[in-house]
Amino acid sequence: MAKSIDVTDLDIYYGDFKAVEGVTMTIKAKSVTAFIGPSGCGKSTFLRSLNRMHEVIPGARVEGKVMVDGQSLYDPSIDPVEVRRRIGMVFQRPNPFPTMSIYDNVLAGNRLNARRLGRAEADAIVEKSLRGANLWNEVKDRLGKPGMGLSGGQQQRLCIARAIAVEPEVLLMDEPCSALDPISTAAIEDLIHELKSSYTIVIVTHNMQQAARVSDDTGFFNLKAAGQPGHLVEFNPTKTMFTNPENESTEAYISGRFG
Amino acid sequence: MTTADVTMQTHSLPLHRLRLPQYAVPMVMGTAVVVAALLGLLLGWGWVPMAIVAILLTDVALPLWSRLVEGRRAAVDRLVTALIWTALVCALAPLAWLLIKTLASGIPAINGHFLTHNMVQQLDPVTFKTMPGSGVVHALLGTLLVTLGATIISVPVGLMTSVYLVEYGRGRPIARVITLLVDVMTGIPSIVAGLFALALFSVFFGVGTRMGVMGSIALSLLMIPTVVRSAEEMMRLVPGDLREASYALGVPKWRTILKVVLPTSIGGIITGVMLAISRVIGETAPLLVAVGSIDVTNTNLFSGRMQTLPVFIMTEYQTSTPAGYRLAWGGALLLIAIVMVLNLAARIIGKIFAPKTGH
């Protein structure tokens, strides 16, 4: 099921602007990989390049190699739509579909792709995904209500349920807790721990403690200077990273002495 | 020493200010109305000059009184408020007048016979007298059919144009050209649209062809820019987040547009289409040129002349007879009623389809 991702020498551009430079790393299957670093250093850009969401922005392009399951994601024969079906994504701001009920939001990935589902099968997927996202008990009595009526934390978990309902191999999370309170954050971190057993998870976070709590490996991104492309400074097991970092600037960033 | 002065002295922070009493506005307005009415009665004015004088008096008196009591800032506030209300009255008065006039003149014309007959003279089988048709049903059907035809042509074209502009053409030269052309199209004089339809059909069917569908085409030329503009605005309002959420679920772009972008903006798009329909349903010139005028009921869009409400109103008015005027006002009332029903329907449909917040 879960797949590992091998990235080799990846450069990411927005038009002529080089946003990220020379990233090489291996993201292990069935583990949590966290990216930390200052704002604007290209963490999110890099994350979006892992399921070809990057190219949704006009003028954006990528050079280098991203290998998933022995296939190069940026090979011309690869269908980006198929890639995104295998590699799901959860965004910084919760974005449930406003026209759909909670039930339909969870099934959106299936319904929008016109997959025919029997009533029983659909019910099973909804329950499984909502349970997976730790939301089932809160919403099971109001599945027909609009998804926008939930609280921010519930909406974010609904988005996670929606992402895992299509059973992707990899789940990318772009600062999933940045808009949430500590309790919702704890709920989502618990969820990440549970999801780890069946999915490969990559998470971008600004919260160092969160990276330390949930991840197995951590990558630290930084900028050489303003206007310069971001680059991967250090990629190591989280334990090493937070106790004995190889790089001086990693240590400075983690301990709060940034720069 | 007044009470206000006392309060001012007892507090170190001067938060108090003399204000006009709460009844100041109705009092000034009432006085102005009375003064204007007296002046009018004395000088023998009609009620329109009286109303204008009353409004002007209010606009002058209220700020002046405020200047004396409240000070400069409050006086300016009162003046601008009064001017804005005056502008509102100026804008609404013609509308109210038009509605009242149309209702008063149109209601006597509307009866069962008017709504069920066309204008063909009939022979009474008993008395053998000819009876004028004096009905509107042929024009009503014609207007509905021609406008329906225009809608069927304009909505797909307009919607697809705006989908291209919003989802695919962003920043491309061709999109800019299309936007420019749509803007130019907005300004086409309606009679030119009618002449275009006439010229187009005379190429294929010979000079002198008249068909309902020609009117539909002429009207769709006027409708398309409105539909494109409103649909474009509505689709731009759909947050990019939703599109990305859909892409991230592995949904192709075309299904994202069809299943996420359009449903999210459908309420506004329907309202825009309804407004576009209201705009063209009253067009006279292009229909007169392209569809012509006729007294019998013709419900076939693809064969021969058809009568439409605006043209009906015009031809009846041109008869310059009391009966003709009565029919023209009846038709006008019917046309306004259709537009109002369409607008109400647009609001209701927009409400039904609007994204639900769940609060």
Interface residues (C-beta under 8 A of the other chain):
Chain A: N51 M53 V56 P58 V81 E82 V83 R84 R85 R86 G88 M89 F91 R93 N95 P96 F97 P98 T99 A108 G109 R111 L112 N113 A114 K145 P146 G147 M148 G149 L150 C159 R162 A163 V166
Chain B: R170 G171 P239 D241 L242 R243 E244 A245 S246 Y247 A248 L249 G250 V251 P252 R255 T256 K259 V260 P263 T264 P355 K356 T357 G358 H359
